[in-house]
């Protein structure tokens, strides 16, 4: 029994009073908090209800099961990734593809558990929410704009698509591997992880320049700086 004058700690439900209109949002936020703090293995509808401070039955009013909740989390993750890339694109006067790649990798490295859920869900095309596809398309459209500004032929639909996929795969690979322990000395030498990522992408042709069509061989002038540096 609480004595008169003593403060009583609020229950989780009292601390986080989600109402009908924002319960879904609260559940998604709770799921993201669990993901980043405890990892995907700790995520369940019951754990999310506890984190959000609502009854164990409350999540079922919005998500039929854990997979549906994960898809909602992935949807929001792709939205946030697309927004991070858009901001990078608008902040760079030259609208370079490399800046988009850096923004992509930084987001993935800052949100590792969320990023993993995003791509685990993306592998299951049938369950991916339409909004997530829209956000993926928006991000790829930014890459297309950057490549066209750099000289890619906008009428070469197949070539442009291949270049976008190459950029995406490269950024994804860097995001997956940037934390490898053997890279730590180089990361320290260049001044941190962002500088490391930027340096890596600068050495990948799809980010440094736009590859020509198969019938366009590299001009000797393009190789001259390398030769001069040797």
KEGU-913998 format. One record per residue (C-alpha): residue in one letter; residue number from 0; x, y, z. Coordinates in steps of 0.2 Angstrom, whole numbers, plus 5000, padded with zeros to 4 digits. Layout:
<nodes>
> A; NUM; X; Y; Z
...
</nodes>
This chain:
<nodes>
> X; 0; 5000; 5000; 5000
> X; 1; 5007; 5017; 4996
> X; 2; 5008; 5029; 5010
> X; 3; 5001; 5046; 5010
> X; 4; 5013; 5059; 5002
> X; 5; 5023; 5045; 4993
> X; 6; 5024; 5046; 4974
> X; 7; 5019; 5031; 4965
> X; 8; 5028; 5026; 4948
> X; 9; 5016; 5027; 4934
> X; 10; 5012; 5010; 4925
> X; 11; 5018; 5009; 4907
> X; 12; 5001; 5012; 4901
> X; 13; 4999; 5028; 4911
> X; 14; 5017; 5033; 4905
> X; 15; 5013; 5031; 4887
> X; 16; 4994; 5034; 4885
> X; 17; 4991; 5030; 4866
> X; 18; 4974; 5034; 4860
> X; 19; 4964; 5026; 4846
> X; 20; 4971; 5038; 4833
> X; 21; 4989; 5036; 4836
> X; 22; 4990; 5018; 4843
> X; 23; 4996; 5011; 4827
> X; 24; 5010; 5024; 4826
> X; 25; 5015; 5020; 4845
> X; 26; 5016; 5002; 4841
> X; 27; 5027; 5004; 4826
> X; 28; 5038; 5016; 4837
> X; 29; 5039; 5003; 4851
> X; 30; 5044; 4989; 4838
> X; 31; 5058; 5000; 4831
> X; 32; 5064; 5003; 4849
> X; 33; 5064; 4985; 4853
> X; 34; 5073; 4981; 4837
> X; 35; 5087; 4993; 4839
> X; 36; 5089; 4989; 4858
> X; 37; 5087; 4970; 4859
> X; 38; 5087; 4964; 4841
> X; 39; 5074; 4956; 4830
> X; 40; 5074; 4940; 4840
> X; 41; 5066; 4950; 4855
> X; 42; 5052; 4957; 4844
> X; 43; 5034; 4950; 4847
> X; 44; 5017; 4958; 4848
> X; 45; 5017; 4955; 4866
> X; 46; 5034; 4963; 4868
> X; 47; 5028; 4978; 4858
> X; 48; 5012; 4980; 4868
> X; 49; 5023; 4980; 4884
> X; 50; 5035; 4993; 4876
> X; 51; 5020; 5004; 4871
> X; 52; 5011; 5002; 4888
> X; 53; 4995; 4995; 4881
> X; 54; 4986; 4978; 4884
> X; 55; 4993; 4962; 4876
> X; 56; 4977; 4962; 4865
> X; 57; 4979; 4980; 4858
> X; 58; 4991; 4977; 4844
> X; 59; 4979; 4964; 4836
> X; 60; 4967; 4979; 4832
> X; 61; 4980; 4985; 4820
> X; 62; 4991; 4970; 4815
> X; 63; 4985; 4952; 4813
> X; 64; 5002; 4945; 4817
> X; 65; 5021; 4949; 4819
> X; 66; 5024; 4948; 4800
> X; 67; 5011; 4962; 4797
> X; 68; 5019; 4972; 4810
> X; 69; 5037; 4969; 4803
> X; 70; 5030; 4975; 4786
> X; 71; 5024; 4991; 4793
> X; 72; 5041; 4994; 4802
> X; 73; 5049; 4990; 4785
> X; 74; 5037; 5002; 4776
> X; 75; 5042; 5016; 4788
> X; 76; 5061; 5012; 4786
> X; 77; 5060; 5014; 4768
> X; 78; 5051; 5030; 4770
> X; 79; 5065; 5036; 4781
> X; 80; 5079; 5030; 4770
> X; 81; 5071; 5039; 4755
> X; 82; 5069; 5055; 4765
> X; 83; 5088; 5054; 4770
> X; 84; 5093; 5052; 4752
> X; 85; 5082; 5066; 4747
> X; 86; 5089; 5078; 4759
> X; 87; 5107; 5073; 4754
> X; 88; 5102; 5076; 4736
> X; 89; 5095; 5093; 4739
> X; 90; 5110; 5098; 4750
> X; 91; 5122; 5094; 4737
> X; 92; 5123; 5108; 4723
> X; 93; 5130; 5096; 4711
> X; 94; 5117; 5082; 4714
> X; 95; 5131; 5069; 4714
> X; 96; 5126; 5050; 4715
> X; 97; 5140; 5048; 4727
> X; 98; 5131; 5059; 4740
> X; 99; 5116; 5048; 4738
> X; 100; 5127; 5033; 4741
> X; 101; 5134; 5040; 4757
> X; 102; 5117; 5045; 4764
> X; 103; 5111; 5027; 4760
> X; 104; 5126; 5019; 4769
> X; 105; 5125; 5031; 4784
> X; 106; 5107; 5027; 4786
> X; 107; 5110; 5008; 4786
> X; 108; 5124; 5009; 4798
> X; 109; 5114; 5020; 4810
> X; 110; 5099; 5009; 4810
> X; 111; 5106; 4991; 4808
> X; 112; 5092; 4981; 4815
> X; 113; 5079; 4991; 4806
> X; 114; 5089; 4990; 4790
> X; 115; 5090; 4971; 4792
> X; 116; 5071; 4970; 4794
> X; 117; 5068; 4981; 4778
> X; 118; 5078; 4969; 4767
> X; 119; 5071; 4953; 4775
> X; 120; 5054; 4960; 4771
> X; 121; 5060; 4966; 4753
> X; 122; 5064; 4948; 4749
> X; 123; 5046; 4943; 4751
> X; 124; 5038; 4953; 4737
> X; 125; 5021; 4947; 4740
> X; 126; 5020; 4953; 4758
> X; 127; 5029; 4970; 4755
> X; 128; 5017; 4985; 4757
> X; 129; 5014; 4995; 4742
> X; 130; 5021; 5011; 4751
> X; 131; 5038; 5003; 4753
> X; 132; 5039; 5000; 4735
> X; 133; 5034; 5018; 4731
> X; 134; 5048; 5023; 4743
> X; 135; 5061; 5012; 4734
> X; 136; 5055; 5019; 4718
> X; 137; 5057; 5037; 4724
> X; 138; 5075; 5033; 4730
> X; 139; 5080; 5025; 4714
> X; 140; 5072; 5040; 4705
> X; 141; 5085; 5051; 4714
> X; 142; 5099; 5040; 4708
> X; 143; 5093; 5041; 4690
> X; 144; 5092; 5060; 4691
> X; 145; 5110; 5060; 4698
> X; 146; 5116; 5049; 4684
> X; 147; 5107; 5059; 4671
> X; 148; 5115; 5075; 4677
> X; 149; 5132; 5066; 4676
> X; 150; 5129; 5062; 4658
> X; 151; 5119; 5046; 4657
> X; 152; 5108; 5044; 4642
> X; 153; 5090; 5046; 4649
> X; 154; 5084; 5037; 4633
> X; 155; 5094; 5022; 4637
> X; 156; 5081; 5015; 4649
> X; 157; 5090; 4998; 4651
> X; 158; 5107; 5005; 4653
> X; 159; 5100; 5018; 4666
> X; 160; 5091; 5004; 4675
> X; 161; 5107; 4994; 4676
> X; 162; 5117; 5009; 4682
> X; 163; 5104; 5012; 4696
> X; 164; 5105; 4994; 4701
> X; 165; 5124; 4994; 4701
> X; 166; 5124; 5009; 4712
> X; 167; 5111; 5001; 4724
> X; 168; 5120; 4985; 4725
> X; 169; 5137; 4994; 4728
> X; 170; 5129; 5005; 4742
> X; 171; 5121; 4989; 4750
> X; 172; 5138; 4980; 4750
> X; 173; 5147; 4994; 4758
> X; 174; 5133; 4996; 4771
> X; 175; 5135; 4977; 4775
> X; 176; 5154; 4977; 4776
> X; 177; 5159; 4994; 4783
> X; 178; 5159; 4987; 4801
> X; 179; 5171; 4973; 4797
> X; 180; 5185; 4974; 4811
> X; 181; 5199; 4973; 4798
> X; 182; 5194; 4990; 4791
> X; 183; 5196; 4999; 4807
> X; 184; 5214; 5005; 4804
> X; 185; 5209; 5012; 4788
> X; 186; 5193; 5020; 4795
> X; 187; 5204; 5028; 4809
> X; 188; 5217; 5034; 4796
> X; 189; 5204; 5043; 4785
> X; 190; 5195; 5051; 4799
> X; 191; 5180; 5041; 4803
> X; 192; 5167; 5030; 4795
> X; 193; 5159; 5043; 4784
> X; 194; 5175; 5048; 4777
> X; 195; 5179; 5030; 4774
> X; 196; 5162; 5027; 4765
> X; 197; 5165; 5043; 4755
> X; 198; 5182; 5037; 4750
> X; 199; 5176; 5020; 4745
> X; 200; 5162; 5026; 4734
> X; 201; 5173; 5039; 4726
> X; 202; 5183; 5024; 4719
> X; 203; 5168; 5015; 4712
> X; 204; 5165; 5020; 4694
> X; 205; 5146; 5021; 4695
> X; 206; 5148; 5034; 4708
> X; 207; 5163; 5043; 4702
> X; 208; 5157; 5044; 4684
> X; 209; 5144; 5037; 4672
> X; 210; 5150; 5022; 4662
> X; 211; 5148; 5024; 4644
> X; 212; 5138; 5012; 4633
> X; 213; 5146; 4996; 4627
> X; 214; 5151; 5004; 4610
> X; 215; 5159; 5018; 4619
> X; 216; 5177; 5014; 4624
> X; 217; 5186; 5025; 4637
> X; 218; 5195; 5039; 4629
> X; 219; 5214; 5040; 4631
> X; 220; 5212; 5057; 4640
> X; 221; 5202; 5049; 4654
> X; 222; 5216; 5037; 4658
> X; 223; 5229; 5051; 4657
> X; 224; 5228; 5057; 4675
> X; 225; 5231; 5039; 4681
> X; 226; 5246; 5037; 4670
> X; 227; 5253; 5054; 4676
> X; 228; 5251; 5048; 4694
> X; 229; 5261; 5033; 4692
</nodes>
